[in-house]
Amino acid sequence: MLTRDQKYAFIVYDQVCKIKREKPEKEYKKYGAMAHKLPILIYTAGLAQALEFVNARGEDVQKQLLKDLAIAVGRKDAEDLRDYMRGLQLSEYMLLTQQILAALLWYKRFAQSILGVDASDSNSDSTSDNEVSDARSK
């Protein structure tokens, strides 16, 4: 039996490898940069606001991260994850937040090792710090 982290590692590894194979470098770098930024956004703005922010303002490859993340935590797609999240009680919402942050840790690790994106590279992402600040205030 695999642990939750082992499951996340297997799923995320496959997803990140697929992004690297199928997208040009500029695109997969944006994916990796969002993998670094999203946990910070979740901590500062909250899960619902962070996911809605990326869905509303993110580019297609950044929205792909949301789709991949949804699958990693057992939902069918990003829309299903957002719908599911809206109906949760507080304790369930907090648990989902922990699960998503645990999965995002693997996205960050594989963004570094497979995509070659580290936290300093995320500053060059098209989602500016001002936009992230806007998401925090909403």
C-alpha positions, 0 to 999 in steps of 0.5 A: 500500500502506498502512502499519500505522498507516494501516490502524489509523487507517481501522479505528479511525476507523470504529469510533469514529464508529459508537460515537458514532452508536449510543451515548448520550454517557455510554456513549461517554465510558466507551469513550473513557475506557477507550481512555485507560486501557488502554495504561497498564494494559497497560504496568503489568500486561501484555497478557494481564492487562489484556485479561482485567481489562477483559473481567471487570470492564468494562461492555459499552461497555468490552468493545466496545473490546476487540472493536473492538481485536481487529478492528483487529489482525486477529482476529475478536473479543475472545475470539479475540484472547484465545485467540490471545494465550494460545498465543503464544511470547514474541517473538510475544506482544511483537509483538502487544503492540506492535501493540495499543499502536499501535492503541490510540494511534489509539483515544486520538486519536479518543477526544479528537477525535471523542468529546471524551474526554481523559485527565483525563476518564478519571478519572471512568470507572467502572473505579476506580484501585483496580480498576486497581491490583488488576489490576496485582497479579494 
